[in-house]
Each structure stands twice: as C-alpha cells, then as structure tokens.
C-alpha cells in the first residue's frame, strides 16, 4: 500500500451509507492490477534512496494515469457506471516514510511522501479525489501509520471477544480491540517486517527471476537457523513500545545485505526470514497486547495469508489463540486496505476525523487527506449495462500495509465481486 512491496494497484468500489463507526459498508467489487516491471523497478529506484527529482515528478504523474486506468478497468469489469462513483480515495505509493522525527537543518522533522498525482485522476475520471492521508496525522504529532485501525475497529469490534486484526503486507501491523470498548483502548502498531525481507532475499538470490516465495515453498524446503533468528529478534524495534511504525528505512536493502553475508543456504535463509515475520508478530502480541487485554481470536489479511509456511508458523507461535483469515468476518484478505481508504475518504468528505490517536500517537483526532475537486462537467463513463449505487472507490498503490507481493500467489489481474447480502450477514454474525 505505501512503498514496500510495490506490486501494483488495488481497487475497491464500496457503497457506504451512514456515518462514523456505525456506517454500513457494501463492497461492490475489488480488482487488482500489477505494476509493469519497469514501473516497479523505477519505484524501487526512488524509494528511500537518493534520486533525481525529475524521476520522482514523472512517476508522480505516471501513477496518476495508471490509477485512473485501474479504476476504469475495475468499474467496467463489474459493470458499474463510472459516473455513479461520487468520490475516490487514493492512498498513492509511499516512497519515503519517517514517522519518527529526526534532526534536519536544525529542526526535528517527521515526514511522509506518497506519489500518484490526484489532479490526473480527477481530470481523467471526472471524480473528486481525496489523497495524501498520512500527512495530516504526522502534522498532528502522529507517525502517520497505521491508519487502517479505523476500519478494523469499525468492522471487527465485538461485545464479548477480544480480537486482533493482523495485516501482513510488506510490513506487518496489528490492531488489538478489547471487548466492548471505545477507540481509547485500541492498541495498534507495525510489528516489523512482513513480506518485505523475504521478497528482497528471493529477488537477490534468484537475480530477479523470482520476486517472492511462491506458496512459501522455498521456506518450507529449508531449516530455520535458531541462532540467527534469536539475533534478529533482538532488534531494538521489537522492544520499542507503541505507537511505532516501520518501513523500508529499517528493513530495506542494507538489512538484507547483512543477511546475505551469512553462510546459510538460500533455503535456510528464507526459512529463517519467514520465521522472523511470524515470531516478530507473535512477540508484538505477547509484549504489547496480552499484557493489557485478553485475546480470543486473531484475523489475518494481506499477501502473507497466501503463504502456507508463514501462516503455519504464525499459528504455532500464537497457539492456543485461534488464527483465522479475515474472510471469516467478511473482509477479503486482499482488499481490506483498499476498503479502508475508501472509508477514510468518505469520512473526510463529511469533515470527520478517521485517525485513531492511540494507534498513531497523534495529539488529537484529525480529518485526513486533501481534496482535489473535479473541474469537468463531462466525466467519462465506463461501459456498463446495469445501474449501481452511489459508491466510493479506493485506489491503493499496494505495498506497505496492504496486500504485499512476497510470499503470496502472483498478483495477476484479479476481480472479486462480493455478494452484498452475504457479506453483510457474515459481518453481523461475526459481531454477535
């Protein structure tokens, strides 16, 4: 979603009514479009590194074009008229995120930078766009992440069960929701690497022939090195108290280069990196969640859910707490992040805050994002044969918290049409 897996564009078209945490959400369709190989390489080249401003500017506008095309494709495939969509929420692609302030030119500065020009999206689609969600939270003293706890609380809170929602994208994060509580007691933070380290190892080891561990097969063929794993788990990030956020800045190329300097076989190294993801998530739950609340069930989303080896290790690490996929409560494991930013855009359009200060560390709830208004009176329409409800579309440059590439099935073009009635009933049943 924001700059780590860099796999493509997730689109969710969502019908929303009501307001705040009582809003009703119907997912009309979700769709995923992979980045062209050269675009992905170009994004990697400008992510958390020295880069030419010209490359960043061109990519910013290019992504706007790609996002508009992805939305049109999703709407056309689902036979949803483009002019029935009233608002677009666009997270964009994070190329730099430093939620923890650092000294710079005599001032302590925290910053975050997403690209994907909203003016292009509005001009091409004729629809208002809300973008740049993270900046306002950072300005309010937060770390700009995680933001998805707003949706987690909305859909997963329960009167009698303590729940943890885990998303394994490039970075893994969690939202812990005590039973029968308000947002003041929600615990949320990035636990550490998700698919990112595994991704990079596979890419480097295979010289780019593979970019992820398909179905966790490489990890399953290797042996976890307990000494290296123990050393990696001593990383000070895992001991730091929330709120906290992680990214390529901690677990990028330099981190992977050190792992490659070990004498482990490729299979054992990837097995150990996979165990690192599972164990660091479990460590986060044990150290910062179970100390404050009971956990009755865990729901997982993101690309990591498609890795049987990783999921098996996570279930073992969290035993006896049951670990399930988020589909059990009606949330597509690959679309959750896109749905979340559709909901946040909807809240912003109604001038309502959608950050959770307990999750991000912000001083107060704030209205997120910036509005780019449609200046055209003749928006384009996608081919459609049936009417659709008023909806919000979310354009999600998949990576950081979202549906990551590593350790999951290849991100081919995917469209999911959700049975609205079935989804609503499943969510109601899960909330009882």
NUDOGU-67570 format. One record per residue (C-alpha): residue number from 1; z, x, y. Coordinates in steps of 0.05 Angstrom, whole numbers, plus 5000, padded with zeros to 4 digits. Layout:
% NUDOGU-67570
(rec NUM (Z X Y)) ...
//
This chain:
% NUDOGU-67570
(rec 1 (5000 5000 5000)) (rec 2 (5015 5054 5050)) (rec 3 (4986 5121 5034)) (rec 4 (5008 5149 4967)) (rec 5 (4965 5122 4910)) (rec 6 (4905 5108 4954)) (rec 7 (4870 5067 4901)) (rec 8 (4838 5011 4940)) (rec 9 (4845 4945 4977)) (rec 10 (4887 4887 4951)) (rec 11 (4873 4818 4980)) (rec 12 (4916 4756 4972)) (rec 13 (4897 4689 5002)) (rec 14 (4960 4648 5009)) (rec 15 (4974 4576 5032)) (rec 16 (5041 4575 5069)) (rec 17 (5080 4516 5096)) (rec 18 (5150 4512 5125)) (rec 19 (5188 4569 5157)) (rec 20 (5233 4627 5142)) (rec 21 (5264 4634 5073)) (rec 22 (5251 4560 5059)) (rec 23 (5175 4568 5067)) (rec 24 (5132 4545 5008)) (rec 25 (5081 4594 4983)) (rec 26 (5019 4579 4941)) (rec 27 (4975 4637 4922)) (rec 28 (4904 4612 4922)) (rec 29 (4873 4677 4897)) (rec 30 (4883 4752 4893)) (rec 31 (4829 4804 4889)) (rec 32 (4826 4880 4886)) (rec 33 (4771 4927 4908)) (rec 34 (4775 5001 4892)) (rec 35 (4762 5053 4946)) (rec 36 (4697 5091 4937)) (rec 37 (4712 5161 4911)) (rec 38 (4691 5195 4975)) (rec 39 (4734 5148 5018)) (rec 40 (4795 5162 4974)) (rec 41 (4782 5237 4980)) (rec 42 (4776 5231 5055)) (rec 43 (4841 5192 5060)) (rec 44 (4877 5244 5019)) (rec 45 (4850 5297 5065)) (rec 46 (4883 5265 5126)) (rec 47 (4948 5242 5093)) (rec 48 (5009 5283 5114)) (rec 49 (4967 5345 5129)) (rec 50 (4932 5380 5186)) (rec 51 (4868 5341 5200)) (rec 52 (4813 5333 5252)) (rec 53 (4824 5274 5299)) (rec 54 (4751 5256 5290)) (rec 55 (4761 5244 5216)) (rec 56 (4821 5200 5229)) (rec 57 (4784 5160 5281)) (rec 58 (4723 5149 5237)) (rec 59 (4766 5130 5177)) (rec 60 (4805 5081 5220)) (rec 61 (4741 5043 5238)) (rec 62 (4710 5051 5168)) (rec 63 (4772 5020 5135)) (rec 64 (4767 4961 5183)) (rec 65 (4696 4948 5156)) (rec 66 (4719 4956 5084)) (rec 67 (4778 4908 5094)) (rec 68 (4733 4855 5125)) (rec 69 (4684 4861 5067)) (rec 70 (4740 4857 5016)) (rec 71 (4766 4792 5047)) (rec 72 (4697 4761 5048)) (rec 73 (4686 4780 4976)) (rec 74 (4753 4751 4955)) (rec 75 (4741 4686 4992)) (rec 76 (4670 4678 4964)) (rec 77 (4691 4691 4892)) (rec 78 (4747 4639 4897)) (rec 79 (4701 4590 4935)) (rec 80 (4748 4589 4994)) (rec 81 (4713 4578 5062)) (rec 82 (4727 4637 5106)) (rec 83 (4736 4591 5166)) (rec 84 (4794 4556 5131)) (rec 85 (4834 4621 5136)) (rec 86 (4874 4619 5201)) (rec 87 (4907 4688 5201)) (rec 88 (4900 4757 5169)) (rec 89 (4959 4804 5156)) (rec 90 (4934 4875 5149)) (rec 91 (4982 4929 5129)) (rec 92 (4930 4984 5132)) (rec 93 (4932 5052 5100)) (rec 94 (4991 5097 5115)) (rec 95 (4971 5169 5128)) (rec 96 (5038 5192 5155)) (rec 97 (5108 5163 5149)) (rec 98 (5172 5197 5173)) (rec 99 (5225 5143 5179)) (rec 100 (5280 5195 5186)) (rec 101 (5276 5224 5256)) (rec 102 (5261 5298 5264)) (rec 103 (5264 5344 5325)) (rec 104 (5197 5348 5360)) (rec 105 (5184 5376 5430)) (rec 106 (5257 5369 5450)) (rec 107 (5265 5298 5424)) (rec 108 (5286 5268 5358)) (rec 109 (5225 5227 5336)) (rec 110 (5215 5180 5277)) (rec 111 (5144 5155 5267)) (rec 112 (5096 5120 5221)) (rec 113 (5020 5116 5224)) (rec 114 (4975 5065 5190)) (rec 115 (4899 5062 5199)) (rec 116 (4848 5006 5188)) (rec 117 (4823 4981 5256)) (rec 118 (4844 4908 5266)) (rec 119 (4791 4898 5321)) (rec 120 (4737 4910 5270)) (rec 121 (4768 4860 5221)) (rec 122 (4774 4806 5275)) (rec 123 (4704 4818 5300)) (rec 124 (4673 4815 5231)) (rec 125 (4712 4754 5206)) (rec 126 (4727 4714 5269)) (rec 127 (4801 4710 5248)) (rec 128 (4864 4733 5284)) (rec 129 (4895 4795 5254)) (rec 130 (4967 4818 5254)) (rec 131 (4974 4892 5236)) (rec 132 (5019 4953 5245)) (rec 133 (5081 4920 5216)) (rec 134 (5124 4982 5207)) (rec 135 (5124 5009 5278)) (rec 136 (5170 4957 5308)) (rec 137 (5223 4967 5255)) (rec 138 (5221 5042 5269)) (rec 139 (5227 5028 5344)) (rec 140 (5289 4986 5329)) (rec 141 (5322 5044 5294)) (rec 142 (5298 5029 5223)) (rec 143 (5260 5071 5175)) (rec 144 (5200 5024 5174)) (rec 145 (5210 5014 5099)) (rec 146 (5220 4979 5054)) (rec 147 (5194 4914 5084)) (rec 148 (5179 4875 5020)) (rec 149 (5252 4856 5010)) (rec 150 (5238 4797 5057)) (rec 151 (5193 4767 5003)) (rec 152 (5239 4789 4947)) (rec 153 (5297 4752 4978)) (rec 154 (5254 4691 4993)) (rec 155 (5229 4683 4922)) (rec 156 (5280 4717 4877)) (rec 157 (5349 4698 4904)) (rec 158 (5390 4658 4855)) (rec 159 (5453 4617 4860)) (rec 160 (5485 4646 4797)) (rec 161 (5449 4711 4778)) (rec 162 (5448 4780 4808)) (rec 163 (5377 4804 4810)) (rec 164 (5340 4869 4824)) (rec 165 (5266 4870 4842)) (rec 166 (5233 4937 4828)) (rec 167 (5163 4956 4851)) (rec 168 (5131 5017 4821)) (rec 169 (5073 5039 4863)) (rec 170 (5061 5109 4888)) (rec 171 (5134 5107 4909)) (rec 172 (5184 5063 4872)) (rec 173 (5231 5018 4910)) (rec 174 (5282 4964 4895)) (rec 175 (5313 4902 4925)) (rec 176 (5381 4881 4898)) (rec 177 (5402 4810 4912)) (rec 178 (5473 4788 4895)) (rec 179 (5481 4716 4870)) (rec 180 (5488 4662 4923)) (rec 181 (5485 4709 4983)) (rec 182 (5450 4718 5050)) (rec 183 (5409 4777 5072)) (rec 184 (5470 4814 5099)) (rec 185 (5488 4835 5028)) (rec 186 (5418 4853 5004)) (rec 187 (5411 4926 4982)) (rec 188 (5341 4956 4987)) (rec 189 (5312 5026 4988)) (rec 190 (5259 5073 4959)) (rec 191 (5287 5103 4895)) (rec 192 (5238 5161 4895)) (rec 193 (5171 5176 4861)) (rec 194 (5136 5120 4825)) (rec 195 (5066 5136 4802)) (rec 196 (5053 5190 4854)) (rec 197 (5076 5252 4817)) (rec 198 (5044 5230 4752)) (rec 199 (4979 5215 4788)) (rec 200 (4975 5283 4821)) (rec 201 (4992 5320 4757)) (rec 202 (4938 5285 4717)) (rec 203 (4887 5296 4773)) (rec 204 (4903 5370 4779)) (rec 205 (4908 5383 4704)) (rec 206 (4841 5349 4689)) (rec 207 (4807 5376 4752)) (rec 208 (4795 5305 4776)) (rec 209 (4764 5279 4711)) (rec 210 (4824 5231 4707)) (rec 211 (4867 5207 4764)) (rec 212 (4922 5172 4726)) (rec 213 (4953 5170 4657)) (rec 214 (4917 5110 4626)) (rec 215 (4967 5067 4588)) (rec 216 (5017 5124 4591)) (rec 217 (4980 5157 4533)) (rec 218 (4989 5229 4556)) (rec 219 (5063 5219 4568)) (rec 220 (5071 5186 4500)) (rec 221 (5039 5247 4467)) (rec 222 (5087 5296 4500)) (rec 223 (5161 5313 4497)) (rec 224 (5209 5305 4555)) (rec 225 (5239 5371 4576)) (rec 226 (5313 5355 4587)) (rec 227 (5328 5418 4628)) (rec 228 (5271 5406 4677)) (rec 229 (5288 5332 4682)) (rec 230 (5360 5347 4697)) (rec 231 (5339 5397 4750)) (rec 232 (5291 5347 4783)) (rec 233 (5345 5293 4783)) (rec 234 (5390 5339 4824)) (rec 235 (5343 5328 4883)) (rec 236 (5387 5311 4943)) (rec 237 (5344 5250 4958)) (rec 238 (5371 5214 4896)) (rec 239 (5443 5225 4921)) (rec 240 (5429 5203 4992)) (rec 241 (5458 5135 5010)) (rec 242 (5412 5078 5031)) (rec 243 (5377 5060 5074)) (rec 244 (5326 5113 5056)) (rec 245 (5251 5118 5048)) (rec 246 (5207 5167 5010)) (rec 247 (5134 5186 5010)) (rec 248 (5082 5240 5003)) (rec 249 (5124 5282 5051)) (rec 250 (5175 5293 4995)) (rec 251 (5134 5283 4931)) (rec 252 (5065 5307 4950)) (rec 253 (5023 5369 4935)) (rec 254 (5079 5420 4947)) (rec 255 (5125 5385 4899)) (rec 256 (5071 5380 4846)) (rec 257 (5051 5453 4855)) (rec 258 (5122 5474 4836)) (rec 259 (5119 5431 4773)) (rec 260 (5053 5463 4753)) (rec 261 (5086 5531 4757)) (rec 262 (5129 5514 4698)) (rec 263 (5108 5537 4628)) (rec 264 (5108 5467 4599)) (rec 265 (5046 5440 4565)) (rec 266 (5007 5388 4603)) (rec 267 (5032 5332 4557)) (rec 268 (5105 5353 4563)) (rec 269 (5099 5360 4639)) (rec 270 (5071 5290 4647)) (rec 271 (5122 5262 4598)) (rec 272 (5177 5293 4640)) (rec 273 (5147 5267 4705)) (rec 274 (5144 5197 4675)) (rec 275 (5217 5203 4654)) (rec 276 (5234 5225 4725)) (rec 277 (5207 5159 4752)) (rec 278 (5246 5117 4702)) (rec 279 (5311 5157 4708)) (rec 280 (5310 5160 4784)) (rec 281 (5301 5085 4788)) (rec 282 (5359 5076 4739)) (rec 283 (5400 5126 4779)) (rec 284 (5388 5085 4842)) (rec 285 (5412 5022 4808)) (rec 286 (5474 5055 4778)) (rec 287 (5495 5093 4841)) (rec 288 (5480 5044 4896)) (rec 289 (5474 4974 4865)) (rec 290 (5521 4967 4806)) (rec 291 (5578 4994 4850)) (rec 292 (5572 4933 4895)) (rec 293 (5546 4876 4851)) (rec 294 (5532 4854 4781)) (rec 295 (5460 4856 4757)) (rec 296 (5439 4803 4707)) (rec 297 (5364 4816 4706)) (rec 298 (5311 4863 4733)) (rec 299 (5240 4844 4751)) (rec 300 (5186 4897 4758)) (rec 301 (5119 4895 4794)) (rec 302 (5067 4946 4816)) (rec 303 (5020 4991 4778)) (rec 304 (5075 5022 4737)) (rec 305 (5082 4957 4698)) (rec 306 (5016 4974 4663)) (rec 307 (5045 5038 4634)) (rec 308 (5079 5021 4568)) (rec 309 (5112 5090 4564)) (rec 310 (5143 5084 4633)) (rec 311 (5166 5013 4621)) (rec 312 (5196 5032 4553)) (rec 313 (5235 5089 4586)) (rec 314 (5259 5043 4643)) (rec 315 (5283 4990 4594)) (rec 316 (5321 5043 4554)) (rec 317 (5352 5072 4618)) (rec 318 (5374 5003 4642)) (rec 319 (5399 4976 4575)) (rec 320 (5434 4927 4566)) (rec 321 (5406 4896 4630)) (rec 322 (5341 4859 4613)) (rec 323 (5279 4888 4647)) (rec 324 (5220 4839 4656)) (rec 325 (5156 4836 4695)) (rec 326 (5155 4796 4759)) (rec 327 (5106 4747 4728)) (rec 328 (5168 4716 4695)) (rec 329 (5186 4688 4764)) (rec 330 (5115 4671 4784)) (rec 331 (5095 4735 4820)) (rec 332 (5032 4772 4799)) (rec 333 (5052 4845 4787)) (rec 334 (4991 4870 4824)) (rec 335 (4990 4821 4882)) (rec 336 (5063 4820 4904)) (rec 337 (5055 4869 4961)) (rec 338 (4994 4834 4989)) (rec 339 (5030 4767 4985)) (rec 340 (5089 4798 5023)) (rec 341 (5047 4819 5082)) (rec 342 (5014 4751 5085)) (rec 343 (5083 4720 5091)) (rec 344 (5105 4771 5144)) (rec 345 (5041 4757 5184)) (rec 346 (5057 4683 5181)) (rec 347 (5127 4695 5206)) (rec 348 (5103 4739 5262)) (rec 349 (5053 4686 5284)) (rec 350 (5112 4640 5293)) (rec 351 (5153 4693 5331)) (rec 352 (5203 4700 5274)) (rec 353 (5233 4767 5251)) (rec 354 (5216 4790 5180)) (rec 355 (5250 4856 5172)) (rec 356 (5317 4860 5136)) (rec 357 (5362 4909 5174)) (rec 358 (5405 4922 5112)) (rec 359 (5342 4947 5078)) (rec 360 (5310 4988 5133)) (rec 361 (5370 5009 5175)) (rec 362 (5344 4975 5238)) (rec 363 (5394 4956 5291)) (rec 364 (5372 4884 5290)) (rec 365 (5320 4836 5262)) (rec 366 (5254 4842 5299)) (rec 367 (5186 4808 5300)) (rec 368 (5138 4855 5264)) (rec 369 (5066 4873 5278)) (rec 370 (5014 4869 5333)) (rec 371 (4965 4813 5345)) (rec 372 (4890 4823 5352)) (rec 373 (4862 4757 5374)) (rec 374 (4793 4730 5356)) (rec 375 (4746 4731 5415)) (rec 376 (4688 4699 5379)) (rec 377 (4672 4625 5378)) (rec 378 (4627 4631 5316)) (rec 379 (4664 4664 5258)) (rec 380 (4624 4680 5197)) (rec 381 (4636 4637 5135)) (rec 382 (4634 4657 5063)) (rec 383 (4593 4617 5013)) (rec 384 (4637 4561 4987)) (rec 385 (4629 4494 4954)) (rec 386 (4700 4465 4959)) (rec 387 (4748 4458 5017)) (rec 388 (4812 4499 5017)) (rec 389 (4879 4490 5051)) (rec 390 (4898 4528 5114)) (rec 391 (4916 4598 5089)) (rec 392 (4937 4667 5108)) (rec 393 (4900 4727 5080)) (rec 394 (4933 4794 5068)) (rec 395 (4893 4858 5067)) (rec 396 (4932 4913 5034)) (rec 397 (4909 4985 5032)) (rec 398 (4941 4996 4964)) (rec 399 (4986 5055 4955)) (rec 400 (5057 5068 4977)) (rec 401 (5098 5008 4955)) (rec 402 (5042 4969 4926)) (rec 403 (5000 4968 4863)) (rec 404 (4993 5043 4852)) (rec 405 (4938 5075 4811)) (rec 406 (4976 5124 4768)) (rec 407 (4999 5101 4700)) (rec 408 (4963 5035 4701)) (rec 409 (4898 5004 4680)) (rec 410 (4838 5026 4721)) (rec 411 (4834 4989 4787)) (rec 412 (4768 4955 4776)) (rec 413 (4748 4895 4817)) (rec 414 (4798 4841 4799)) (rec 415 (4804 4768 4819)) (rec 416 (4863 4725 4800)) (rec 417 (4862 4651 4812)) (rec 418 (4932 4624 4808)) (rec 419 (4948 4554 4784)) (rec 420 (4987 4530 4845)) (rec 421 (5025 4475 4809)) (rec 422 (5043 4521 4751)) (rec 423 (5065 4577 4797)) (rec 424 (5109 4531 4839)) (rec 425 (5143 4502 4777)) (rec 426 (5155 4571 4748)) (rec 427 (5188 4595 4812)) (rec 428 (5231 4533 4815)) (rec 429 (5253 4543 4743)) (rec 430 (5269 4616 4756)) (rec 431 (5312 4597 4817)) (rec 432 (5355 4548 4779)) 
//
